[in-house]
Amino acid sequence: MSRAGHRRGRAAKLLLLLVVAAILWLGQAGVAAAHPVLLRSTPTDGQTVRTAPEQIDLWFSEPPTAAGLDLALSDRDGKAFPVTARIADQGIHVVVTGFPDLPRSVYELRWSVVSKYDLHRLQGTLVFGVGLAATASGRPAESVTGPAGTVADVVLGWLDLAATSVLCGWVLVAAIAARRGRFPLPAEPVASVRALATAFGMLSVFASLARGARQWSEAAGTDSGLAVVRDSGQLLRWSLREAVLVAICVLLVRQARHGRTNLAGTTTLACLLLVDLALRAATSHARGGPASLAVLATHEAAALSWVGGLVVLGILTARLREQRDLTVGLWKAFGPAAACSVALISVTGLLLAGRQVATLDAALGTSYGRALLVKLVLVGALMAFGLRHATRLHPWLRGRFGPVTAPSARAQALSPLLGVSILLVAVVLAGTPPARGPQFDKTDPATSRANYQVDDLLVTVSLGPNQPGRSLLLVDLVSSRRPSPGPITAVTADVGSSSGVVLRRGSGQAQGGDRWQAAVDVDATGPLPLRIVAVRNHPGPAVLTTTWVVPSGLPPRPVIVSDTPLAPWTGIAAALVTLLALAVGIALARRHRRTRVDDDGPAAAVERDPAGLVR
């Protein structure tokens, strides 16, 4: 072997080691937690309410199983209260009732649920006060996983996704080659790639079986394990997907036995793969109805076809190295499909990111957000390779006229490796809690002092310590008119449920201003109605009506970059990317119609073969 060959061999081994290390690192870091999250609750964590709630509501990001619900309510002295729970609102809303009237105290609700989608258990603690300040928040939601939260689960998920990607790539390349018989490929390379696709189809069956067995073993390890499996509907969904995968393998084996791939067989494979992707989306963590499932299925189909097409086309063209014109024609024909996939990935990815990541701070400060950023970097690098491929195949893109060349051998090797790395990060994202939930909600602005103006009066209100319980209300009143129209004779206030509070005059202020004060009872957190009436003979009473915010017992969350919700901006970006993709597509189509140049190589001169791509 030459020195260059030795260098390439060492580089390949080093790259393989890096991929294995990435699998192990991501497996340890990313999937120790289940995917579902608590979106919101009533009462909220750390909230103080005036009166005892009749029920407690918990909303989750995906439906829990009724058999896996486990809840316990107790006060600050440890006294337990009986509770019952039911599931409502499309399966994501858990309603907790059955407890008696709760006396004045601080309460803790410990909850635990099992996701219908991945059978992982999520648990947490909710703390709220009834008439007393809940100064301590509950324990944040965390997952409890068994065997499924290991490196093996990441590897199995990656193998399943990579195998499906190769199947999608084979169908895409076969459809390109069979289009009007323009690329009658030699039998030997096609047979080897078809055998590879068959092997990967069987690998997908094995990986899906293994993943299902691990999930069920985790659920069966609990007291209600069998009931959880029945309630989740996993058995039916898993059986349907396995049947589809087996049908794909049978069809591939039949094609290999007959030694040909016809258009009808390719179309059948494509339909079966679409059903498989739809089942993946239906059993995934997406929620929001048919539209959300369609977005996720489109995202997966575009990504797997793009990555799988690069893998299959790289292997196929490596076997056709001596047939330059045919290789160039295949890569050119793959270009439009790859461009459409990139456009679909960009649009659907922005829509999905807006649903899964609450804010920019959430993206920077969570495992899910950091993994998503890594995925974006890898996708950007793969797009850069695609642009480099396009400039070699279409020199006019860089304003030059020269020979058309196929992508280099190094680029053909690195592009699929980047693609399978993206699939690895996608598996990690699928097993990591999304960066959303009540902990990322934008906090209400709360202050212990605020200024207002009513008529000619400048009103300064302060409430301390601005917590539930006994507080001191101070009201400073200063007239902006000179001379003042008349003295203030009385001040009353309504704060929350405390109404008709009479304030007494405190120490006088400069320039004819007055300070009034009174002790008030603050019985809840959150926004409270505030009404202040300043009585005077002329020009009449001045009434201030506003809302005062009493912060909850949760500690303030520092803002790193921005706590503005991302969803509106990602939606706008998706719309702009859609318009840009349509504009580029229309421009390229017009250019193609003007030139009328057949860029598919000499294979276009070969007699059409509508029966199949290989004879």
C-alpha positions in Angstrom: 0.0 0.0 0.0 1.3 3.5 -0.8 2.1 6.2 1.7 -1.0 8.1 0.7 -3.1 4.9 1.2 -1.6 4.5 4.7 -2.5 8.1 5.5 -6.1 7.6 4.3 -6.3 4.4 6.4 -5.1 6.2 9.5 -7.5 9.1 8.9 -10.4 6.7 8.5 -9.5 4.9 11.8 -9.2 8.2 13.6 -12.6 9.3 12.3 -14.2 6.0 13.4 -12.8 6.5 16.9 -14.2 10.0 17.0 -17.6 8.8 16.0 -17.6 6.0 18.6 -16.4 8.5 21.3 -19.2 10.9 20.3 -21.8 8.1 20.6 -20.5 7.3 24.1 -20.3 10.9 25.2 -23.7 11.9 23.9 -25.2 8.7 25.3 -24.0 9.5 28.8 -24.9 13.1 28.6 -28.1 13.3 26.8 -30.6 10.5 27.6 -30.4 10.2 31.3 -33.8 12.0 31.3 -37.1 11.2 29.7 -38.7 13.5 27.1 -42.0 14.7 28.7 -42.1 17.9 30.7 -44.5 19.7 32.9 -45.8 22.6 30.9 -47.8 24.4 33.6 -49.9 23.9 36.7 -52.6 25.5 38.7 -51.7 26.6 41.3 -48.2 27.3 40.0 -45.1 26.2 41.9 -44.4 28.6 44.8 -47.8 30.4 44.5 -49.9 31.6 47.4 -53.7 31.5 47.0 -56.3 33.3 49.0 -58.7 30.3 49.3 -58.2 26.6 49.1 -58.4 25.2 45.5 -61.1 22.8 44.7 -58.7 20.9 42.3 -55.1 20.9 41.2 -54.3 20.9 37.4 -51.1 19.6 35.8 -50.5 20.0 32.0 -47.8 17.9 30.4 -46.0 18.1 27.0 -47.3 14.6 26.1 -50.0 12.3 27.4 -49.3 10.2 30.5 -50.8 6.8 31.1 -53.7 6.6 33.6 -52.1 3.4 35.1 -48.8 5.2 35.8 -50.2 8.1 37.8 -48.9 8.4 41.3 -49.7 11.5 43.4 -49.4 12.4 47.1 -50.6 15.6 48.9 -49.3 16.6 52.3 -49.0 19.8 54.4 -45.9 21.3 55.9 -46.4 19.1 59.0 -46.4 15.9 56.9 -50.1 15.3 57.2 -51.3 13.4 54.2 -54.6 14.2 52.3 -56.4 11.7 50.0 -56.4 12.5 46.3 -57.9 11.1 43.1 -56.8 11.9 39.6 -58.2 11.7 36.1 -56.9 12.6 32.6 -58.6 15.2 30.4 -57.9 17.6 27.6 -56.6 15.2 24.9 -54.7 13.2 27.5 -52.2 15.8 28.6 -54.2 17.4 31.4 -54.1 15.6 34.8 -56.9 16.8 37.2 -56.3 16.2 40.9 -59.4 16.2 43.1 -60.9 14.2 46.0 -59.1 16.1 48.8 -61.1 17.9 51.6 -61.1 21.7 52.2 -57.5 22.6 52.8 -56.9 24.7 55.9 -54.4 27.6 56.0 -51.0 26.1 55.5 -48.3 25.3 52.9 -48.8 22.1 50.8 -46.6 19.8 48.8 -47.9 17.7 45.9 -45.5 14.9 44.8 -46.5 13.7 41.4 -45.1 10.9 39.1 -46.3 10.0 35.6 -45.3 7.6 32.8 -45.3 8.9 29.2 -47.5 7.0 26.7 -44.8 7.5 24.0 -41.6 6.2 25.5 -42.8 4.7 28.8 -40.3 6.8 30.7 -41.3 8.0 34.2 -41.2 11.7 35.1 -41.7 13.0 38.7 -41.5 16.3 40.5 -42.9 18.3 43.4 -45.3 21.2 43.4 -45.4 23.6 46.5 -48.2 26.1 47.1 -49.6 28.0 50.0 -53.2 28.6 51.2 -53.2 31.9 53.1 -49.5 31.4 54.0 -46.5 32.4 51.9 -45.0 29.4 50.0 -41.4 30.8 50.2 -39.8 27.5 49.0 -40.4 26.0 45.6 -40.9 22.4 44.9 -38.3 20.0 43.5 -38.0 20.5 39.7 -39.3 17.8 37.5 -36.8 15.0 36.8 -37.0 11.7 35.0 -36.6 8.2 36.5 -35.3 5.9 33.8 -34.2 2.3 33.9 -32.4 0.4 31.1 -33.7 2.7 28.4 -31.7 5.6 29.6 -28.3 4.1 28.8 -25.8 4.3 26.0 -27.3 1.1 24.4 -30.6 3.0 23.9 -28.7 5.7 22.0 -26.9 3.2 19.9 -30.1 1.3 19.1 -32.0 4.5 18.2 -29.1 5.6 16.0 -28.9 2.3 14.2 -32.7 2.3 13.6 -32.6 5.9 12.3 -29.5 5.3 10.2 -31.0 2.1 8.7 -34.2 3.9 7.8 -32.1 6.7 6.3 -30.2 4.2 4.0 -33.6 2.8 2.9 -34.9 6.3 2.1 -31.7 7.0 0.2 -31.9 3.8 -1.8 -35.5 4.6 -2.8 -34.6 8.2 -3.8 -31.5 7.1 -5.9 -33.5 4.3 -7.5 -36.3 6.6 -8.4 -33.7 9.1 -9.9 -32.0 6.3 -11.9 -35.3 4.9 -13.1 -36.7 8.2 -14.2 -37.6 7.7 -17.9 -34.8 5.1 -18.0 -32.2 7.9 -18.2 -29.6 6.1 -16.1 -29.3 2.4 -17.0 -26.8 1.4 -14.3 -24.6 -1.7 -14.5 -26.0 -4.7 -12.7 -23.1 -5.3 -10.3 -23.0 -1.9 -8.5 -26.8 -1.8 -8.2 -26.9 -5.3 -6.8 -24.4 -4.4 -4.1 -26.2 -1.3 -3.1 -29.5 -3.2 -3.1 -28.0 -5.8 -0.8 -26.8 -3.1 1.5 -30.3 -1.6 1.6 -31.7 -5.0 2.4 -29.2 -5.5 5.2 -30.0 -2.1 6.7 -33.8 -2.9 6.5 -33.1 -6.1 8.6 -31.0 -3.9 10.9 -34.0 -1.6 11.4 -36.2 -4.5 12.3 -33.7 -5.7 14.9 -33.1 -2.2 16.4 -36.9 -1.6 16.6 -37.4 -4.9 18.3 -34.6 -4.3 20.8 -35.8 -0.8 21.6 -39.3 -2.0 22.2 -38.1 -4.8 24.5 -36.0 -2.4 26.5 -38.9 0.1 27.0 -41.3 -2.7 28.0 -38.8 -4.2 30.4 -38.4 -0.8 32.1 -42.2 -0.4 32.4 -42.7 -4.0 33.6 -40.3 -3.3 36.4 -42.9 -1.2 38.2 -46.0 -2.4 40.1 -48.3 -1.3 37.3 -46.0 -2.2 34.5 -48.3 -4.4 32.5 -51.2 -2.0 32.9 -49.0 0.9 31.7 -48.1 -1.0 28.6 -51.7 -1.8 27.8 -52.8 1.8 28.5 -50.0 3.3 26.4 -51.1 1.6 23.2 -47.4 0.9 22.5 -48.0 -2.7 21.6 -50.3 -1.8 18.7 -48.1 1.0 17.3 -45.0 -1.2 17.6 -46.7 -4.1 15.9 -47.8 -1.9 13.0 -44.3 -0.5 12.5 -42.7 -4.0 12.7 -45.2 -5.2 10.1 -44.3 -2.3 7.8 -40.5 -2.9 8.3 -40.9 -6.7 7.6 -42.8 -5.9 4.4 -40.0 -3.5 3.3 -37.4 -6.3 3.9 -39.5 -8.9 2.0 -39.9 -6.5 -1.0 -36.1 -5.8 -1.0 -35.3 -9.6 -0.8 -37.7 -10.2 -3.8 -36.0 -7.5 -5.8 -32.6 -8.9 -5.0 -33.7 -12.4 -6.1 -35.1 -11.2 -9.4 -32.1 -9.0 -10.0 -34.0 -5.9 -11.0 -35.7 -2.9 -9.5 -38.7 -1.6 -11.4 -40.7 1.5 -11.1 -43.6 -0.2 -9.4 -41.3 -1.8 -6.8 -39.7 1.6 -6.1 -43.1 3.2 -5.7 -44.2 0.5 -3.3 -41.0 0.9 -1.2 -41.6 4.7 -1.1 -45.2 4.2 0.1 -44.1 1.8 2.8 -41.4 4.1 4.0 -43.9 7.0 4.2 -46.1 4.8 6.4 -43.1 4.0 8.5 -42.3 7.7 8.9 -45.9 8.5 9.8 -45.9 5.8 12.5 -42.6 7.2 13.8 -44.2 10.7 14.0 -47.4 9.3 15.6 -45.3 7.5 18.3 -42.9 10.4 18.9 -43.0 13.3 21.4 -44.7 15.7 19.0 -48.1 17.0 20.0 -50.6 19.4 18.6 -52.8 17.5 16.2 -52.4 16.3 12.6 -50.6 19.5 11.5 -47.8 19.0 14.0 -47.5 15.4 13.1 -47.3 16.3 9.4 -44.6 18.8 10.1 -42.5 16.2 12.0 -43.1 13.5 9.4 -42.0 15.9 6.7 -38.9 16.9 8.6 -37.9 13.3 9.1 -38.6 12.3 5.6 -36.6 15.2 4.1 -33.6 14.7 6.5 -33.5 10.9 6.1 -33.8 11.1 2.3 -31.0 13.7 2.1 -28.6 11.9 4.4 -29.4 8.5 3.0 -29.2 9.7 -0.5 -25.6 11.0 0.2 -24.7 7.6 1.6 -26.1 5.5 -1.2 -25.0 7.8 -3.9 -21.4 8.0 -2.5 -21.2 4.2 -2.4 -22.7 3.8 -5.9 -20.5 6.4 -7.6 -17.4 5.0 -5.9 -18.2 1.8 -7.8 -18.7 3.8 -11.0 -15.4 5.7 -10.8 -14.4 4.8 -14.3 -17.7 6.1 -15.8 -17.3 9.8 -15.3 -20.3 11.0 -17.3 -22.7 8.6 -15.6 -21.4 9.7 -12.2 -21.8 13.4 -13.0 -25.3 12.7 -14.3 -26.4 11.0 -11.1 -25.0 13.7 -8.9 -26.7 16.4 -11.0 -30.0 14.5 -10.9 -29.7 14.2 -7.1 -29.1 18.0 -6.7 -32.8 19.2 -7.0 -33.9 16.5 -4.6 -31.2 17.5 -2.1 -32.1 21.2 -2.5 -35.8 20.5 -1.8 -34.8 18.4 1.2 -32.7 21.2 2.6 -35.6 23.7 2.1 -38.1 21.4 3.9 -35.6 20.7 6.7 -35.0 24.4 7.2 -38.7 25.3 7.3 -39.9 22.4 9.4 -36.9 22.6 11.7 -37.7 26.2 12.6 -41.3 25.3 13.3 -40.3 22.4 15.5 -37.6 24.4 17.3 -40.2 27.1 18.2 -42.3 24.4 19.9 -39.4 22.7 21.7 -37.3 25.6 22.8 -38.9 28.3 24.9 -36.3 31.1 24.8 -32.8 31.9 23.7 -31.7 31.4 27.4 -33.3 28.0 27.3 -31.3 27.1 24.2 -28.0 28.1 25.8 -28.6 26.7 29.3 -30.1 23.2 28.7 -28.9 19.9 27.4 -31.6 19.9 24.7 -30.7 23.4 23.6 -26.9 22.7 23.4 -27.6 19.5 21.5 -29.8 21.4 19.1 -27.0 24.0 18.5 -24.6 21.1 17.8 -27.0 19.7 15.3 -27.4 23.1 13.6 -23.6 23.4 13.3 -23.4 19.9 11.7 -26.3 20.7 9.3 -24.6 24.0 8.3 -21.4 22.1 7.6 -23.3 19.5 5.5 -25.0 22.4 3.6 -21.6 23.9 2.9 -20.5 20.6 1.4 -23.7 20.5 -0.7 -23.0 24.0 -2.0 -19.5 22.9 -2.9 -20.9 20.0 -4.8 -23.2 22.3 -6.6 -20.5 24.6 -7.7 -18.5 21.7 -9.1 -21.5 20.4 -11.0 -22.7 23.8 -12.1 -19.8 26.2 -12.6 -22.1 29.0 -13.6 -23.1 29.3 -9.9 -19.7 30.9 -9.2 -19.8 32.9 -12.5 -17.4 30.7 -14.4 -17.6 28.5 -17.4 -15.5 25.4 -17.2 -15.6 21.6 -17.1 -18.3 19.9 -15.0 -16.7 17.7 -12.4 -18.2 15.3 -9.8 -17.7 15.9 -6.1 -14.3 14.9 -4.9 -13.8 11.5 -3.3 -13.0 13.1 0.0 -16.2 15.2 -0.1 -18.2 12.1 -1.0 -16.8 10.4 2.1 -17.1 13.2 4.6 -20.7 14.2 3.6 -22.3 10.9 4.7 -20.2 10.9 7.9 -21.6 14.3 8.7 -25.0 13.0 7.9 -24.9 10.1 10.3 -23.5 12.4 13.0 -26.6 14.6 12.5 -28.7 11.5 13.0 -26.8 10.7 16.2 -27.6 14.1 17.6 -31.2 13.7 16.5 -31.5 10.5 18.6 -30.1 12.4 21.6 -32.6 15.2 21.1 -35.4 12.6 20.9 -34.5 11.3 24.4 -33.8 14.7 26.1 -36.4 16.8 27.8 -37.2 19.8 25.6 -36.1 23.3 26.8 -39.6 24.5 27.7 -41.9 24.4 30.7 -42.9 26.8 33.6 -39.2 27.3 34.6 -38.7 29.1 31.3 -41.8 31.3 31.4 -41.2 35.0 31.3 -41.5 36.3 34.9 -44.0 39.0 35.6 -42.4 42.3 36.4 -42.6 42.8 40.1 -41.5 45.8 42.1 -42.0 47.1 45.6 -42.4 50.7 44.4 -44.2 52.3 41.4 -45.2 55.8 40.2 -48.5 56.8 38.7 -50.3 60.0 37.7 -54.0 60.7 38.2 -55.2 64.1 37.1 -52.8 66.5 38.7 -51.6 64.1 41.4 -48.3 62.3 41.3 -48.9 59.0 43.2 -46.0 56.9 44.5 -47.1 53.5 45.9 -44.8 51.1 47.8 -45.6 47.8 49.4 -43.2 46.0 51.7 -42.0 43.3 51.9 -44.3 42.6 48.9 -44.9 39.0 50.0 -48.0 37.2 51.3 -48.8 38.2 54.9 -48.8 41.4 56.8 -47.4 44.3 54.7 -47.0 48.0 54.9 -48.7 50.1 52.2 -47.2 53.6 51.7 -48.8 56.2 49.4 -47.2 59.5 48.6 -49.4 62.2 46.9 -48.0 65.3 45.4 -50.0 67.8 43.2 -48.3 69.0 40.0 -50.3 72.2 40.1 -49.1 75.4 41.7 -50.9 76.4 43.9 -52.4 73.1 44.9 -56.2 73.0 44.2 -57.0 71.7 47.7 -55.8 69.5 50.5 -56.4 65.7 50.6 -58.6 64.9 53.5 -58.7 61.0 53.3 -57.2 58.1 51.4 -58.6 54.6 51.2 -57.2 51.5 49.4 -58.4 48.1 48.1 -55.5 45.5 47.8 -56.5 42.1 46.6 -59.3 40.8 48.8 -58.6 43.5 51.4 -61.1 46.3 50.7 -61.9 49.6 52.3 -58.5 50.0 54.1 -58.3 53.5 55.6 -54.8 55.0 55.4 -53.6 57.4 58.1 -51.5 60.5 57.4 -47.8 60.0 58.0 -45.0 62.5 58.0 -45.6 65.4 55.6 -43.7 65.8 52.3 -42.2 68.8 50.7 -44.2 71.2 48.4 -47.5 70.3 49.9 -47.3 66.6 49.4 -48.7 64.0 51.8 -47.7 60.5 52.9 -50.4 58.1 53.9 -49.8 54.6 55.3 -51.6 51.5 56.6 -51.0 47.9 57.4 -52.6 45.5 54.9 -53.0 41.7 54.6 -51.6 40.3 51.3 -53.2 36.9 50.9 -51.9 35.7 47.5 -49.1 36.0 45.0 -49.4 37.1 41.4 -51.3 40.1 39.9 -53.6 41.7 42.5 -56.2 44.5 41.9 -55.1 47.7 43.5 -57.4 50.7 43.9 -56.5 53.9 45.7 -59.0 56.8 46.3 -57.7 60.2 47.4 -60.6 62.3 48.8 -60.4 66.2 48.4 -63.0 68.9 48.2 -61.7 70.4 44.9 -61.6 69.3 42.1 -63.0 66.0 43.6 -61.7 62.6 44.5 -58.8 61.1 42.4 -59.1 57.4 41.8 -56.1 55.1 40.8 -57.0 51.7 39.5 -54.1 49.4 38.5 -52.7 45.9 39.1 -50.0 45.2 41.6 -47.8 42.1 41.2 -46.7 40.1 44.2 -43.9 37.8 43.2 -44.1 34.0 44.0 -41.8 32.3 46.3 -39.6 31.1 43.4 -36.1 32.6 43.3 -35.6 35.1 40.4 -34.2 33.6 37.3 -31.3 35.7 35.8 -31.6 36.6 32.2 -28.4 35.6 30.3 -29.3 36.8 26.8 -33.1 37.0 26.4 -36.2 35.5 27.9 -38.4 36.5 25.0 -40.3 33.5 23.6 -38.8 32.1 20.4 -41.9 30.7 18.8 -43.1 33.9 17.1 -39.6 34.6 15.7 -39.1 31.0 14.4 -42.5 31.1 12.8 -41.6 34.4 11.0 -38.2 32.9 10.0 -39.9 29.8 8.6 -42.2 32.0 6.5 -39.2 34.0 5.1 -37.3 30.8 4.3 -40.3 29.4 2.5 -40.6 32.6 0.4 -36.8 32.5 -0.3 -36.9 28.8 -1.3 -39.9 29.5 -3.7 -38.1 32.4 -5.3 -34.9 30.5 -5.8 -36.8 27.5 -7.2 -38.8 29.7 -9.6 -35.6 31.4 -10.8 -33.8 28.1 -11.4 -36.8 26.7 -13.2 -36.9 29.7 -15.5 -33.2 29.4 -16.2 -33.6 25.7 -17.0 -36.4 26.5 -19.5 -34.3 29.2 -21.2 -31.2 27.1 -21.6 -33.0 23.8 -22.5 -29.7 22.1 -21.9 -29.7 18.5 -21.0 -27.4 18.2 -18.0 -27.9 14.5 -17.4 -24.9 13.3 -19.5 -24.7 10.8 -22.3 -27.2 8.5 -20.6 -29.9 10.7 -22.1 -29.0 9.4 -25.5 -29.6 5.8 -24.4 -32.9 4.2 -25.4 -35.6 4.7 -22.7 -36.2 1.7 -20.4 -39.5 2.2 -18.7 -39.5 -1.4 -17.3 -36.6 -0.8 -14.9 -33.2 0.6 -14.3 -31.2 -2.6 -14.7 -31.6 -5.3 -17.3 
